[in-house]
């Protein structure tokens, strides 16, 4: 299972437990529509495939949300908002992944250069 599938399963389990204990279930997902999701993705300045990559989801999952085959998970609007708030340079860094800090060596300990001296 992927991390997202595990989180979805946990969320479903929590909702089931709350419902069985007489708690009212929260509103279904976020109420976000497909058109609203498209609009939010456009505000990020990313293409749909770049948004999927930045959000850590498969392109097929995003396509299923946009086509209405699957419900849009509640965390997606928050992820889109966060990406829209990032400056363009930060979005590019997120898409390409963080570069290693020390490209010359695989060492990461702060005192590793002492051995080289």
C-alpha positions in Angstrom: 0.0 0.0 0.0 1.1 3.5 -0.7 1.2 6.1 2.1 -1.9 7.8 0.6 -3.8 4.5 0.5 -2.9 3.9 4.2 -4.1 7.4 5.1 -7.3 7.0 3.2 -7.9 3.6 5.0 -7.2 5.2 8.4 -9.6 8.1 7.6 -12.3 5.6 6.6 -11.7 3.6 9.7 -12.0 6.7 12.0 -15.2 7.8 10.3 -16.7 4.3 10.7 -15.7 4.3 14.4 -17.2 7.7 15.0 -20.4 6.7 13.2 -20.7 3.5 15.3 -20.4 5.6 18.5 -23.2 7.9 17.5 -21.1 10.8 16.3 -22.3 12.6 13.3 -20.1 12.1 10.3 -18.5 15.3 8.9 -19.6 16.6 5.6 -18.6 14.4 2.7 -15.0 15.1 1.8 -14.6 18.8 1.0 -17.5 19.4 -1.3 -15.0 20.5 -3.9 -16.1 20.1 -7.5 -14.1 18.9 -10.5 -14.3 22.5 -11.9 -13.1 23.9 -8.7 -10.1 21.5 -8.5 -9.2 22.4 -12.1 -9.3 26.1 -11.1 -7.2 25.5 -8.0 -4.6 23.5 -10.0 -4.5 26.4 -12.6 -3.8 28.9 -9.7 -0.7 26.9 -8.7 0.9 27.7 -12.1 1.5 24.0 -12.6 0.2 21.6 -15.2 -2.0 18.7 -14.1 1.0 16.3 -14.3 3.2 18.6 -12.4 0.5 19.0 -9.7 0.3 15.2 -9.4 4.0 15.0 -9.1 4.2 17.8 -6.5 1.3 16.3 -4.5 2.9 12.8 -4.6 0.0 11.1 -6.4 -0.2 9.1 -9.5 -1.4 10.9 -12.7 -4.1 8.3 -13.0 -5.5 9.2 -9.6 -5.6 12.9 -10.5 -7.3 12.1 -13.8 -9.9 10.0 -11.9 -10.7 12.9 -9.6 -10.9 15.4 -12.5 -13.2 13.0 -14.5 -15.4 12.3 -11.5 -14.6 8.6 -11.4 -13.2 8.9 -7.8 -14.1 11.3 -5.0 -11.6 14.1 -4.4 -9.8 13.4 -1.1 -10.2 16.2 1.5 -6.5 17.0 1.6 -6.3 17.9 -2.1 -7.7 21.5 -1.8 -5.2 22.2 1.0 -2.3 20.9 -1.1 -3.4 23.0 -4.0 -3.6 26.1 -1.8 -0.2 25.4 -0.4 1.3 25.0 -3.8 -0.4 28.2 -5.0 1.2 30.1 -2.1 4.7 29.0 -2.9 6.9 31.3 -5.0 7.7 29.9 -8.4 11.3 29.1 -7.5 10.1 27.0 -4.5 7.6 25.1 -6.8 10.4 24.3 -9.2 12.6 23.1 -6.4 9.8 20.9 -5.1 9.3 19.4 -8.6 12.9 18.6 -9.2 13.5 17.4 -5.6 16.0 18.8 -3.1 19.6 18.7 -4.3 22.0 17.0 -2.0 23.9 19.5 0.2 27.3 18.0 -0.4 27.7 16.8 -3.9 31.4 15.9 -3.6 30.9 13.2 -1.0 28.2 10.9 0.3 29.2 11.9 3.9 26.6 13.9 5.7 28.0 14.2 9.2 29.1 17.8 10.0 32.5 16.7 11.1 33.2 14.5 8.1 35.5 17.1 6.5 37.8 16.9 9.5 39.0 13.5 8.2 39.8 15.1 4.8 42.0 17.8 6.5 
